[in-house]
Amino acid sequence: MQPTHTNLTSKVKFKNLSIRIGIIFSNLSIFLLVLCISGYLSFIATALIFLVGIIIIILTVGTAFAFIPNFFSIITSGATITSNIAGFLTENFYIFASICIACAINSLVLL
C-alpha cells in the first residue's frame, strides 16, 4: 500500500505562517518588556554595588584598604558602568515600550 500525500492548501499554509509570526512577535514583546524593567532594576544594582562596598569596609574594619589600596575607586568604577547602562535603558524606555506594545498587539492579532 502506498503512503498517501496530502497537499496543504494555501489557507492552511497562511495560517501556519501567521501562527509562527505571532509567536515571534510574542517573544519579542517579552524580551522588550524585560528591557523596560531592567532599566529601572539597573539603578537598584548601582545602589547594591555601593552597599556591598560599604558592608565590606565595615566587616573588614577598614583592612580592605590595606589589602586593596584603590578599593573605593574599583567600587565606583563598577557603579559607573552600571549607571551608564541604566542611563541608556531609561533614555530609550519609551522606544522599548512602544515596540513592546506594538509586538504584543501584532501577536494577539496573528494568534
Steps between C-alpha positions, in 0.01 A plus 500: 500500500639838402514785749258776433627853463286790590569837348452795727272766369611859490255581780665246734847622401401859575357395836822318592707800394287743699529280810880493468521875451265550795726291722800704385320825586405357838862413575614845389247668725616294799864588429423871467295490819804360679709784354248755629507352849878458509546873447358566843659194658841632390465789741438251779814311391701822521378557854580138590858541375554794735328316783715189456813717491405671825410169665840356400673802654301466822546123530874514439531799737677697231767240425364475147682826433828344615469198270346688208629860500262619224197313638255788485604598145428141391155521660425836336617378158258206526224737598586728209460213254160398640384861510592541132298189415208624711517839330488345154209276588295779660573743216359250252217380724226649282648346186516156663150537648341609171661216306397258778137612479501482119645148507245391761211635292635331184541178694139510622370571152701224335439238764 
